[in-house]
């Protein structure tokens, strides 16, 4: 391949894990059944004092907020017979930061998806020999790269999730003195609803989903490449 084609091919390989990871994050943020499962598993209604119906209403509102369909994450609800605001000001600030991160993740997903289809069209129109071989080889390499990244992350999640979670927040949101992401589970509804175990479960589910998708596409790529090599041998 020429240098330019090689660059496009390498970017195509990198776009595979980028798309798989970003799309899984977007889907999980919007997956209401997972929230319901976690609320029941960790008895969030008992922790927060909100009913299951209230928790689902909050979740739907937050999903709308993250997708830009609600201007504020704030809600007023009834708790112990009294109206209360759901979040403190610093929780709202953190949620606004999370929404920005979510938007960036969504944009990255779209860019990766567009590049995938552009490379597919480029391959279809190319007159280079073995063009489909390079496409399927790149797809398989991209999924192998995904598996390598996720297996390493999976081990880290299982043995040291708290440290990983903290380092991620320092990296993305900065020092808690300037970005209020370190919350109190005794007083802050945001961390009551979404404790550390919630995020660990979400991460494990996401990693498992991505690994399953990468394994499936790797298998398909392997079968196609094997048939291609078999035809080339005759």
SULVENBEL-V265794 format. One record per pair of residues at least 4 apart in sequence whose ideal C-beta (glycine too) atoms are under 6 Angstrom apart, sorted by the first residue. I is the first residue (numbers start at 1). GAP is how many residues later the second one is. If there is no record, write none. Layout:
i:I gap:GAP
i:I gap:GAP
This chain:
i:1 gap:4
i:1 gap:5
i:9 gap:129
i:12 gap:107
i:12 gap:126
i:13 gap:125
i:13 gap:128
i:13 gap:129
i:15 gap:4
i:15 gap:97
i:15 gap:100
i:15 gap:101
i:16 gap:126
i:16 gap:127
i:16 gap:130
i:17 gap:4
i:17 gap:128
i:17 gap:129
i:17 gap:132
i:18 gap:94
i:19 gap:4
i:19 gap:93
i:19 gap:94
i:20 gap:126
i:20 gap:190
i:20 gap:193
i:22 gap:83
i:22 gap:86
i:22 gap:87
i:23 gap:86
i:24 gap:182
i:24 gap:185
i:24 gap:186
i:25 gap:80
i:26 gap:80
i:26 gap:83
i:28 gap:174
i:28 gap:178
i:29 gap:37
i:30 gap:33
i:35 gap:24
i:38 gap:160
i:39 gap:5
i:39 gap:16
i:44 gap:4
i:44 gap:149
i:45 gap:7
i:47 gap:145
i:48 gap:144
i:49 gap:30
i:50 gap:4
i:50 gap:5
i:54 gap:23
i:61 gap:14
i:64 gap:5
i:64 gap:6
i:65 gap:5
i:65 gap:8
i:66 gap:33
i:66 gap:36
i:73 gap:19
i:73 gap:22
i:74 gap:13
i:74 gap:18
i:75 gap:11
i:76 gap:7
i:76 gap:9
i:77 gap:9
i:78 gap:5
i:79 gap:5
i:86 gap:103
i:87 gap:4
i:87 gap:5
i:90 gap:90
i:91 gap:97
i:91 gap:99
i:93 gap:87
i:94 gap:86
i:94 gap:87
i:97 gap:76
i:123 gap:8
i:123 gap:12
i:126 gap:5
i:133 gap:4
i:133 gap:95
i:134 gap:4
i:136 gap:85
i:136 gap:88
i:136 gap:89
i:139 gap:82
i:140 gap:78
i:140 gap:81
i:143 gap:71
i:143 gap:74
i:143 gap:75
i:146 gap:68
i:147 gap:4
i:147 gap:67
i:150 gap:4
i:150 gap:57
i:150 gap:60
i:150 gap:61
i:154 gap:53
i:156 gap:4
i:156 gap:8
i:157 gap:4
i:157 gap:46
i:160 gap:4
i:161 gap:4
i:161 gap:39
i:169 gap:4
i:169 gap:12
i:173 gap:6
i:173 gap:8
i:174 gap:4
i:174 gap:5
i:176 gap:5
i:176 gap:6
i:183 gap:5
i:183 gap:7
i:183 gap:8
i:184 gap:4
i:185 gap:6
i:185 gap:7
i:189 gap:4
i:194 gap:4
